[in-house]
């Protein structure tokens, strides 16, 4: 009975998040990692539409060096805005602190640092912090993230591990069925999977593996120094490099040895100013 109730609750929560994200008033500013140009940060601040009394909160929990990460991003942001910038490290602070959680929900811009996406989700999943980020997004805030902070945007978060290979290879040197590991991410994007450092680290095989695992979703690879700005079901490309979009594989199969194959899929390469279709 408990199992059935838990299943029904999970389904209801998933439906609720999908409906919410389709009507969210906010934006997602998803950076593929690497260097962040001043022009890109200026575009981030412009997207957030900060007013005098607004403030920014940095979430550094993915980083091994959270204070250093905060120092660098806050210095960049201060070149573009004079609003308050706060560092909320919930790895070292009570996730049930109502004052902090309410402040997070009221931030006009929330920025998630890079590092390890699994480390970040370990801090926030099933906590009031998770709910506060969603609340901010629903109410019109911009949620930004770079590298690991990009990966956590998806419901199906790529961890980087190959399930069928004990040796870590970030480029995925095999295209095998059921080889890619996912974990639960923030779910700000319920139906789009994000991969980061994409061209720099040649992650085509990884994204193709993600698409094969979830052929009904859209898969987006964002290169370094590049971002997508998501509002609704559209994403505008910004920054210096390119974004790859994969979707809709046809006649997807795997052989007896687990080799993936399909006839064709939607494939696009996009640069700054281009607008692409995603699934929120």
N, C-alpha and C positions, 0 to 999 in steps of 0.2 A: 504493500500500500504506500509506504514511504517513498519507494523507488518511483512508483507511478506519479505521485504528487510532485516529486522533484523534477521528473521529466516534463510534466505539464507546466511547472513554473519556469523551467528553462526555455520551453517553447514560447510561453507568453512574454518572457523578458526579451527574447530575440525579436519577436514581432514588434514589441513596444519600441525597441531601439531602432529598428528599421524605419518605423513610422516617424519617430522623432528626428532621425538624421535626414530624412527626406524633407523635413520642414525646418531644419536648424537655421537660425538667423545668422550664425557666425560663419567664419571661414577657417579653412585649414591651410597652413603655409608649410609645405612639406619639402625639406631641403635634403638633397641626396648625400650630404656630407662634404668633407674637404674644406677648402677655404671659402669663407663667406665674404664676398666683396662688399664694400661700403654701399654700392648701388643696390645690391640685393637686400641688405638690411634696411636701406631707405625705403625700398618697396614693401618690405615687411611692416614697417612702421606706418606707411601710408595705408596699407590694407587694414591694419588694426584701427585706423581712424581715431587715434588717441586724443582725448580732450585734456584740459588742464588738471582736472581732478582724478583722472584715470591713473592706473598703475599697472606695472608689469611684474609678473612672478616667474622666476626661473625655477624649474624643477631639475635638480642635478643628479637624481638617484641612479641613472644609468652609468654615470662616470666613475672611474676609479679615483679621479682627482677632482671631486665636485667643487671645491673652493677655487681651484685654478680655472676650471671650466666656467664658473660663474664670473670670475674676474675678467676673462677675455670677452665673453658675450656682452656683459654689462658695459664694458668699455666701448664696444662697437655701437651698442644701442644709445649710449649717452652722446654719441656724435650726431644722432638723428632726432633725439627727443629729450625733453627735460623732466618728464614724469618720473615718479618714484619707481625704483627697480629693487625687488626684494628676492632673497634667496631662501626658498623653502625646501629644506632637505628632510623629507619624511623618512629617510633611512635612519636618521638620528633623532627624530622627533615623533611624538605620539600622533598617529594617523587619526585618532579620535578627538584631537584638540579642536573644539568647535570654533574657536576664534580663528585658528589657522585655516580650517576647512571653509568657513564662511568667507574669509578673505580670498581664498583661492577661487571660489565660485564667483566672486565679484570682480576678479581681475579682467581687464579689457584685453590683455595679451598674456598668454601662458606659453612659455618656451621650454621645451624638453631637450636637455642636452644629449649628446651622443655618448657612446660607450658600449654597454651590453643591454640589449632590449629585455632579456630575461631577468636581469637584475632589477630593472625598472619595474617590470610587472610584478615581481615578487614583493615589492614595496607597496604597490597600490591596488592590486586586484582584490576584489571583495572587501574594499574599505570605503569609508566616506570620501577619500581622496578621488577615487575613480568616479564616484557620483558627482563630485564638485566640478570635475573637468567637463563632464557631460552637460551639467547644468550651465556652466559658463558658455559652452558652445551653443547650446539651445537658445541662450539669451542674447547672443550677438557677439560674443568674444571671438578673437582669433586664437586658435591653438596651433602653435608652431613646433617643429621639431627637426633635428638634423641627425643623419646617420641612424643610430639606434632609436632616436627620437622620431625618425620617419617610420621605421619599421613598426613601432607600437601603434601607429594610427589604425592599422588594419585589425579586423576581428581575427582573421587567420594570419597570425604573425610568423614570418619566417625566422627560425632560430639560427639557421646556418648549418645545422647538422644534417649529415646524410645517414639515413636509417640503415642502409644496406652496405655501408663502408665504415670500418672502424677508424680509418685515418681521415682526419679533417682536411678537406680541400675546398677552399671558399669558392672556387670557380665551378665545382661539380664536374668531374671529368667523365661522368656517365649519365645517360638518359634512361633511367630505369623507373618502372612503375613502383609507386609507394616508397620512394627513396627520400623524399623531402620531409623534414620534421616541421610541424607547426605547433605553436602554443597560442593560448588566448591572449590577444592584444587588447587595446583600449576599445576597439569596435566603433571608433568614430567613423570609420569606413567599414560598413558591414559587408559590402559586396565588391570591394576592390582590394587587391593585394599589392603592397608596396615593397619594392626592393631598392636598395641604395648603393652608392658608390658604383653605379651600374657599368658604365663603359670603362671606367678606370680599372675595375677589377674583373671585367669580362664575365659577367654573371648571366649570360644568356641561358646556359644549361639549367641554372637554378630557377630562373623565371619560367622557362618552358616546363620544368618539373612541377612548379606551382600551378601552372595552367592546366596541366594534365590531371592534377589532383582535384582541381576545382574548375572544370571547364565552363561552368555557367557564370564564373566571375570574370572581372577585368583585371589584368595583371599589368602593373606599371613599374618600369625600371627608371630611376632618376639618377643621372650622373652627378658627379661632384660639382660644387659651385653652381648648382642648378636647383630649381624648385618647381613644384606645381602649386598653384593657388586654387583651392577647391571651394566652390560655392554651389550647393545643390548637386546636380549631375554633370556639371561642367568643371574643367580644370584648365587654367591658363598657365602656360609655361613661362618661367622667368629665369634669368641668369645666363651663364656663359656657355653652357654645353647643350646636351640633348636629353630628351626623354623618349623612352621606348614604350609602346603600348601593344600588348598581346591580348587577343580575345577570340572566342568562338572557334575552337578547333573542330574540324569536320572528320567524322569517321574515326574517332579516337579509339585506339586498341593497344593491347600489349601482347607480345609473343609469349610462347611457353617459357622463354628465358627471362621474361620481364622487360624486354626492350620496348620502349614507347614508339608509337607511330601514329600519325594522322595525315590526312590528305592536304589540308591547308588550314590557315587561320588568319584572322585579321592581324596585320603587322604594320605599325606606323612608327616613323621617326619624326620628332617634333622639336622645334627650337623656340626661343623667346618670342612671346606674342601669340603663338598658336594656341587654339582652344580645342581641347579634346573631350570626348565623351567618356565618362566614368559611370560607375554604379555606386551611389552613396550607401 
